[in-house]
């Protein structure tokens, strides 16, 4: 595996791979890699001849009150994991490489970014869209791999790629979970032992919603009431939002007569966690990692 820090080095490596006839897969990350990230790399390895991973803690998607300064930085450990997964290229730029002096061009995706995370985290999706398009332009992948856990982000990126005619296939990889259902996240390491146990309430709420749907419940308000009752029973959990929305538009629905997604954002202690599950969908939503 080759570790590089500049855009020029990425372009050189990708050009070499292209000359050999390889398809290019990109896994964009912010590091602090866990099994969820590794599942993206494995999917890319199965589908592409050349696998690139980026590690960049993107300052433009953090609000001033968020955890940019304390976000875990574990490049040495991350690089070892990438090498073990057969990654060909690891791109770990600094902020000046990605945002040189005078940088002032931004990606704004309408509609989807005005809801949910867009309300809770103003400016977040502008930073996400901008950095993802930059990474796509830098590495020019055939496919880019994203996890379902960040569902709204995934929808925003898909829309950006579609609207701007970017020649990239966005591949969704299912949420990876611990044995007790907690979705893997780099922010889980912020949780104390007690908070870690309390955080399982997100998965419990999703499972309760799925059970209600399976029993025939089609009223979204009734499902939301079930979800809220499960979460509020956990004293360490505070709901930011817990909604049932159209899986494509993320707009509210009254009756579940189409593909919908349950989206959660919940604070457990000081840590904000997100999770989701798609209802009336043939695909499995989640993988649980066995003990």
N, C-alpha and C positions, 0 to 999 in steps of 0.2 A: 504494500500500500504506500502511496505517495501522499505526504502531508504538505500542503501548500498554503500560502497566505496572501497571494496576489491574484487579481483578475487575469493578468497576462499568463500566469502559470496554469490557471484552469483552462483557458482557451487553448493553450498549447497542448495540454494533455488530452482534451476532448478532440482536438483536430487529429492527433495521432490515432486515437481510438476510431474515429470516423474513417481514416485511411485504411484501417484494418477491417472495415465493414461492420463495426460494432454498433448496436443500438445503445442509446445512452439513457440511463435511469438516474433521477435525482431524488434524494431524500433530504429535504430542508429541515433543520432542527435548530434548537437553541442550546443543545448540549445537555449535560446532566442525563446522559442516555440511560434508558431502562428498557425492559423487555418490549414495551410498546414500540419504541423506536427501532429496536432490532427486528421486529416483525415486518416493519416497512422495508428494511434493508434486505431481508430474506425474500420478500415478494419481488423486489427489484432485481435481486440476483437470479431469481427464477425466470424473469421475463426479459432481462437485458444483458448484453454482453459486457457492458462497462457500467459500473455503479459508482456514482459520486454522492458523497454526503457533505452537506454544509453545516457548520456549527457557527452560529452568529447570534449573540444575544442582542437583538435589535432594539436600540434605544428609542426608536420612533414609535413603537407600539406600546410603550409604557407611559402611563400618566405620572405626573410628578409625585403623586402620593403612593404609587405602586412600588414593587419590590425590585426595580432594576439593579440597584446597588448591591442588594443581598442575594440576587438570583444566583444559584449555584454555578460555579465555574470549575469544571473538572476535566480539562482538555486532555491531560495525560491518560486518565482512566478511559475517557471517551475514545481516544485514538486506539487504545488497546482493544476495546470492544469492536470498533470498526474493522480493525485488522482481523480479528477472530471471525468476523462475519464475511470476510472475503471482499471487503470494499476496495475498490481500485484507487479512489482519489478522495481525500478529505480536505475540504476547503475551510480554513478557519481564519477569516479576515479580521482586521480590527475595524473600528468605527470609521476611521479616516479613509480606509480603502473603499468602504462602501458609500460613505457620504463625504466626499472631498470638500474642501473649502469652496463655498459658493453654491453648493448643491441646493436646489430649490424647485424640484419637480416632483409632483405627487400623484398617486393614483387614488381617485375617488370612485367608489362603486356605490351607486344609488340604491334606494329601496331596502335591500337586505341589511344594510349597515345602519339603518335608522331605528332598528329594533333591538330589544334584548341586550346583548353585549354592547351594541352600539350606544345604547342609552346609559348603561352602567359604566362603560369605559370610553368616553368621548375621544375621538381621534385614533382609537386602537386600530380600526380596520384600514384607515389611511396608511398607517405604518405597515400593517401586514401586507396590504395589496402592493405597496411600493416596493418593499423588500423582496416579495415573492417574484414580482415581475423583473426586478433587477437580477435575481438569481437565475430566473429562466433565461434572460438575455445573456447572462455571463456564460452559463453552461450549455445552453441550447439543447435541453434533453428531449428525447422522444416521449418519455413518460416522467411524471413527478408523482410522488407517493405521500399521501396524507392519511392520518388516522381519523376514524369516525368520531372519536371523543370530542374533538373540537368541531362540532357539527356545523355551527354557523360560519365559522372560518372556512370550512370546506366548501359550503355553498357560495360564499363570497368569491373564493378563488375560482370555482367553476364558472361563475358568471363573468368574472373578469376575463378569463381565458376565452370564453365564448364571445363576449361582446367585442373584444379586441382582436379576435381571429388569431390568437396565438397557436402555433402548430404543435400543441402539446396535449397528450392524453393525461388527464388527472385520474389517478388510480386510488380508490378508497380501500383502506385496510381496516378490518373490524377492531373495535376497542379491545384491548388486552386488560385482563382483570386479575387481581389477587384471588386466592382461594375463597375469600369471604365476599367477593364481589366488588371490592373497591377498585375503581378504574385507575390504572397506572398513570401517574403524573409526576413530573419533576418536583412539583410543589408538595407532594405527599411527605417529603422529608422535613417539611416545616412542622408537621403534626407531632404533638407529644403522644406518649403511649395511650393516654386516656382519650385524646382527640382522635387518634387513629382508629380506635374502636368505635367512637361516636360517628366517624365519617362513613361507616358502612350504611348509615341511614339513607344515603342517596340511592344506593343499589336496592335497598329494601323498598323504597318508595317507587322506584321503577318497576320492580317485580310486582308490587301491589297493583300498579296501573295496568300492567300486562295481564294480571289475573282477572281484573275487573273487565277488561276488554274481551278476554277469552270467554268469560261467563255471559257475554252478550251486551255489556254496557256500551252504548254509543253516544252518550251525552258527554261532551268534553268538560262541561262545568262539574258534573258529578265525578269524573275522573280526577280533575284538579283538586276537588275537595278531599278525595281519598289520599292523594299525594301530599297535600298540605297537612292532613291529620297525622300521617306517618312521620313526616319530618319534624313538625312542631312538638311531637311527643319526646323528641330528643332535646334536652335542655341546652346542650352545647351547640346546637345547629340553629342558624338564622337564615331564613330564605331571602334571597335576592329576587329570584323569580322561579316559578315552577308552573309551566304552561304546556298545553296541548295545542300544537299548531300544524298547519299544512307543511308537509315535509319539503316542499319545493319553495314556496313563497315565504314561509315562516309566519304567515298571517293567522290570526285566531280562526277557529272553526267552531260552529255550534254543534253540528252533528258529525260524527266520524263516519263519513261515507267516501273517504278517499285515503290515500297514504298520509299518515300523520306521524309526527315525532313529538315525544315528551322531552322537553328541555329543562334542565335544572341548573341553577347557580345558587350555591349554598355556602355560607361561611361557617366553618367549624373552628371555633376560637378565632384566631386572626387570619386563618388560611381560607381563601376563596377557592372552592372546588366546583367544577362543572361536570355534567354527565348527561346522557340521553339514551333513549331507546326508541326505535321505530316500531310503530304498531301497524297492523294489517300489511305486513311485509313478508315475503317468502324467505328472504335471506335471514340467517342467524345474525343477531345483533352483537353478540359478545362471545369472547373466548375467556374461559376461566382457567387460570394457571393452576394445575394440581399441586397438592402438597408434595 
